[in-house]
């Protein structure tokens, strides 16, 4: 179905954001919106539009849902906003869905709303969950014809929109909770109001915070009084190396005059208002006039006394050598064994090494430190629920016991509380589990099920039948008709959020993919979605790994030997035929500086010798036996990191030349490019193709390093400044070890790449002039080695593309999208006639 998008008149700017005085400045709204015309023209002139492009799924694991809007009294028709998968509608209780927003400039969403009288749809782009892949939007969009056509409706600088509420009596009045930029100074956050259908907006609530303006993350309108509003402000900032999800600007505000004036409710007694206040979610029970708040309280808990009978890692964090010498030998021995320290590390040797000064007590903490431990081992207050009664006397915490394991340390990722409109004592919290209270929030129990994914973001309660629930989570949509006792899974949309893809040489070949919070899956390349698998009982795609699925390698000699992993470098070697699983995570030696692992740790199985496996932390590691044993080849190949709570100073891309055994290249998250020509024993840092910040705070993320399959000295590099809210595209090539670089596809040139950060780059092994690039907005092809670019195919949604791989036997391009699952393009017709196409074009 074709849909038309209309944009307001724009002014396009010529700057590329790389001026000497303001390197990597955030990309302006006008620059971003101007991409739509460039994309539309590129779609129309695409050289590859005739390619056979197909989506091969998968669907069953779905993707992250951020909002749901119901548009019928019985819940039959509702809209689902996926974080990066677009807007979908069902008219049959979730039995089937259709996409409505695929032709928009960006399909990354934060909020949706439908007017109950007119059916007008509002779509706010850019999700507010503030994760690593919470893409910035381009403002507000509006449809007056059920999603057939859309027009841009302002707030282009919003970046991230958390909620939209509508005046039921006036379809032209809307309010928006604007969170503002994620990685740059927040000057747009707050509550905004339009009274003319989005033609103009006024910021009606603005508060300064510790990190610039506090953004609005949640917003409620009283269904019985449209002049009464409640808003939650969130004071947060994120950098590539650090996330501060709390600040003194976080709080709760009320307006009783349609946003003209506001009073702070979080200043009332009983609410934990402080510099540690994080994200807040709100729920309003109209009949009793009670307000409920879910607060992410990042306040540190008082230090616990040492537990009797065991030692914990934190015990060693600030321990002195004298205190270490006094430890109980048996308990120390148990600590070393239970935490898998090296066999040679016994209690006796540890005491001796600390006494001699070759180790310090903190080494016994650092050995266990990694990104996963920081996520799950919380020492903060965490999720708390507060109730404000109608008399506004003071806030009351509803529970006497801590709500453990609800949001862990990452309450920024959640923030939804709901109250049953017919019963003020029945509350719901959407966190890692979906939990329910029937006694006003004192006690809680899970209402999940085996077919319900964790990590919840939305819950709709049917006001006419509160047993009817619609839940949105990291694994899609679930519906319950008995208040959460049982759930139906409604995952037919192809909205998987893939980080990485790989292929094998089976007949037909199989595709492997790692997904956000949905593990690693394998499926046939000729798959087309059909509900027939519900009848046969056999789904074509198979789960082969858990967690957040990351990069995959497949042994060319045996496609059942697969290397898969999850976040921060926890990889495994699997023999899928024998069902054998072996962990293969290199570990720093006791006493060494801990290794730093990227969220998506790069691995590479040598195409020259398939027993050689490379893996990269901030150093490069090599195994001659597919990960059973490891040696560390390099020193620290980054700038050394920056102190923060997110691993930084890590290697992000690793590649071995297909022409020269042992010729390696790596790129880092702090902008370095290093090469080795002797198997990794010595490394040369290349001159950067762009100016870099000497303070290491405003540097490019090297998203891809790629040796050419046609020239041994040709190295392609993709750079990405998404984590600075700088959204231009940067692809470079060098033929002489970085002494000179050539930029490919400068957007200021004709047929250049649009202002979309680059994630992936691949070259055809058959034809050296053929390149493909994956960006935050789609996939592009070049027939002339990067001189000019064209949209790969107009039918591919404008979705982030995270990875690309070519199945060389079949000449098919596999496209791993972060929001619309996996697509495959048959390149044979294009490659067969590429020379003729170029001759015709030029």
PyMOL commands that set and color helices and strands:
alter all, ss='L'
color gray80, all
select helices_A, chain A and resi 29-33+35-44+313-316+321-325+329-338+347-356+363-366+371-376+411-413+533-536+567-569+722-724+828-832+834-841
alter helices_A, ss='H'
color red, helices_A
select strands_A, chain A and resi 4-6+52-55+65-70+78-82+86-90+98-99+109-114+121-125+140-143+149-152+161-166+174-178+190-194+202-205+208-209+212-213+215-222+225-234+237-239+242-244+251-255+263-264+277-285+290-300+380-388+395-397+416-420+423-430+434-437+445-446+456-461+469-473+476-480+488-489+498-503+510-515+519-524+542-545+553-554+561-566+570-575+580-583+603-605+613-616+620-623+631-632+651-656+664-668+673-676+684-685+701-707+715-720+730-734+742-743+758-763+771-775+778-782+790-791+801-807+812-817+822-826
alter strands_A, ss='S'
color yellow, strands_A
deselect
rebuild
show_as cartoon
